[in-house]
Amino acid sequence: MGESKAHSDEFCQCQGCVGKYTLLRDEENPRLAIFERRLPCCGCGIGWSSFLLGFVCPLIWYFAATLYCCKYYNRDPRERPGLAASAVAALIFAFLAIIALTVTLIICAHK
């Protein structure tokens, strides 16, 4: 009688159930269960939220670029694309700011 009870760790492999149900966790790699949770910042993640908010305050791009350089995405690989986009945006903004500052200084020097 005790052998017929299914343990909570087991799942059904009968012909009627095959293909209907999906195992939610991987027995060989339990770390995959970590990524079933929702990302912070309304589900977008820190990277994409920083990218979007960076258009309002570009300093946020530098914060996200710092997280990218410190490999914050190792905690959750789903953060990597957003953090990379923010790092690229920070580089482009820095480049444009240097050009704008240089042009402004040249114009002021010739007056």
N, C-alpha and C positions, 0 to 999 in steps of 0.2 A: 504494500500500500504506500509506503514512504517513497518508493522508487518512481511511482507514477506522477508525483507532484513535480511541477516545473519550478526550477529555481529562478529567482529574479534576474540572474545574469544570463540565462539561456533564452533563446528565441526559437520560434517554431520553424521547422524546415520541412513540413509536410507538403505534399503536392498541391493541396488547396491554398496554401499560403504563399508559395514561392512566386515571386514577382509582384505580389500585392503590397508587401510591407518592406520598408527599408530600415536597415540597422542604422541608428543615429550616431553611434560611437564606433570607433575603430579599435578592435581588440589589440592589434599589433602596435598602434601608435596612439596612446591616450592623449598626447599633446594636441591632436586635432580637435578634441572636444572643446578646447579653449576658444576656438574661433567660431563657435556657434552663437556666442553672445553678440549683442548689438554693439556697434561702434559708438563712441561718445560723440557729443556735439550733434544731436538730432540724427544719428545714424550715418552722417557723412564722414566722420572721423576728424581727427585733429588736423591732418594735412590739408584736406579739401576745404575745411572750414577756414583754416588760416589763409589758404589761397584766395578764397572769396573775400574775406575780411581785409586782406592786404590791399585791395583796391581802395578801401576807405582809409586805412592806416598802414602804409608800406612797412613800418617797423615790424609788423606781425610776420611778414615774409622772412625777416632775418631771424626771428624766433624759431620759425618752422625750419629754416635752413640749418640752424644750430641743432635742432632735434635730428635732422637728416644726417648731419655730419657726425653726431654722437651715436648713430645707428639705433635710434628709438624704434625703428621699424622691426627690429629683431623681437621686440615684445609682441608685436602683432603685424605680420607681413602685409595685411590689407591697408596699412597706413602708408606704405612706401610710395605709391604713385602720387598721392596728394602732397607728401612732404617733398618729393622730387620736383613737382610742379612749383611749389613755393620757393624752393631753392633756386630754380631757374628764373623765376620771376624776380627774386632778390638780386640775382646777378644782372639781369637786364635793367632793373631799376637803378642799380649802382652805376652801371655803364652810362645810362642816359643822364643821371645826375652829375656825373663827372664831366660829360660833354657840355651840359647846360651851364655848369659852373665855369668851365673853361671859356666858353663863348661869352658869358657875362663878364668875366674878368678882362678879356681882350677888348670888349666893347667899352668897358669903363676906363681902361688904360688909354685908349685912343681919344677920349673926350677931353 
